[in-house]
Amino acid sequence: KIFQLLDGREVFLRTIDLFAKRDDVCQILMVVSPDDAARLLMEFCEELAELGVELVDGGAERSDSVRNALARLDEAAELVCVHDSVRPCVTSEQIDAVFAAAGDTGAAILAYPLHGTIKKVDSSGRIVKTVDRDGLWEAQTPQVFEKNLLLEAYSLGGQATDDAETVQRTGAEVTVVASGPNNVKITAPADLLLAEAVMRSDR
């Protein structure tokens, strides 16, 4: 997915561009599988070097991958931003907002309030019940945390679906910064088409 072209440029490079151009970013770590690492080094070594990107080996689970990256953190970092390499449509304003919120509270994520009717469905495809959507949000990235808080959270072990859940296990509160549906995560061909439409609409 990271190598798919989005308006003529690989998805992961478009995502990195969003952070590489920021004065408040001191380090960019890209966690990748061994297969992806080999291709990145073969085809994109020079560009990654120009962007200041360091490659980190991925782990068996998502949390393991984040731990591997945390072990390589620059001492100068005050906040740690975790972002999906396949979310290239997040805006600089959204990044500014979640960084600012994390600076104030110690932990913040982008998220989008759910608007549709939500159904709980069983394994056979039958509706079990309609879920009250009041207060339900879809977590997105970037997710940004005070460095020592995130290090403490991951030192406790265990797995989680995202970093906010990991941090909440310490008892810390995580602030939500409202995002929108345009912060597309590219996981299927249709998502790529949507991301292209978002980019065209921003021009």
Residue pairs with C-beta under 8 A, 6 or more apart in sequence:
1 11
1 86
1 186
1 187
2 10
2 11
2 12
2 36
2 85
2 86
3 10
3 11
3 12
3 39
4 10
4 11
4 186
4 192
5 11
6 14
6 88
6 186
6 192
6 195
6 196
6 199
7 14
7 196
7 199
10 44
11 85
11 86
11 88
11 186
11 192
11 195
12 30
12 85
12 86
12 88
13 44
13 47
13 51
14 88
15 83
15 84
15 85
15 86
15 87
15 88
16 28
16 30
16 51
16 53
16 85
17 51
18 88
18 90
18 92
18 95
19 25
19 28
19 81
19 83
19 95
20 28
20 51
20 52
20 53
22 92
22 95
24 99
25 81
26 74
26 76
26 77
27 52
27 54
27 73
27 74
27 76
27 77
28 51
28 52
28 53
28 54
29 53
29 54
29 55
29 56
29 69
29 72
29 73
30 40
30 48
30 53
30 54
30 55
30 56
30 85
31 55
31 56
31 57
31 58
31 65
31 66
31 68
31 69
32 40
32 55
32 56
32 57
32 58
33 58
34 57
34 58
37 55
37 57
40 48
40 55
41 55
48 55
54 72
56 65
56 68
56 69
56 72
57 68
58 64
58 65
58 68
59 65
59 67
59 68
61 159
62 159
62 160
62 161
63 154
63 158
63 159
63 160
63 166
66 82
66 154
66 163
66 166
67 154
70 80
70 150
70 151
70 154
73 80
73 147
73 151
77 147
78 146
78 147
79 99
79 102
79 103
79 144
79 145
79 146
79 147
80 144
80 145
80 146
80 147
80 150
81 95
81 98
81 99
81 142
81 143
81 144
82 141
82 142
82 143
82 144
82 145
82 163
83 90
83 141
83 142
83 143
84 141
84 185
86 185
86 186
86 187
87 140
87 141
87 183
87 184
87 185
87 186
88 184
88 186
88 195
89 182
89 183
89 184
89 195
89 198
89 199
90 110
90 140
90 141
90 142
90 179
90 183
91 182
91 183
91 202
94 110
94 142
94 177
94 179
94 183
95 142
97 110
97 177
98 108
98 109
98 110
98 142
98 143
98 144
98 177
99 142
99 144
101 108
101 144
101 175
101 177
102 108
102 144
102 145
102 146
102 175
104 175
105 173
105 175
106 145
106 146
106 149
106 172
107 144
107 145
107 146
107 149
107 164
107 167
107 172
107 173
107 174
107 175
108 143
108 144
108 145
108 174
108 175
108 176
108 177
109 139
109 140
109 141
109 142
109 143
109 144
109 162
109 163
109 164
109 174
109 175
109 176
109 177
110 139
110 140
110 141
110 142
110 143
110 176
110 177
110 178
110 179
110 183
111 137
111 138
111 139
111 140
111 176
111 177
111 178
111 179
112 137
112 138
112 140
112 178
112 179
112 180
112 181
112 183
113 136
113 137
113 138
113 178
114 133
114 136
114 137
114 138
115 133
116 133
117 130
117 133
118 130
118 131
118 132
118 133
118 136
119 127
119 128
119 129
119 130
119 131
120 127
120 128
120 129
120 130
120 131
121 127
121 128
122 128
137 176
139 162
139 164
140 179
140 183
140 185
141 162
143 162
143 163
143 164
145 153
145 163
145 167
149 167
149 170
149 172
150 163
150 166
150 167
152 170
153 163
153 166
153 167
153 169
153 170
153 172
154 166
156 169
156 170
158 166
158 169
160 166
160 169
164 174
167 174
168 174
182 198
184 191
184 194
184 195
184 198
185 191
186 192
186 195
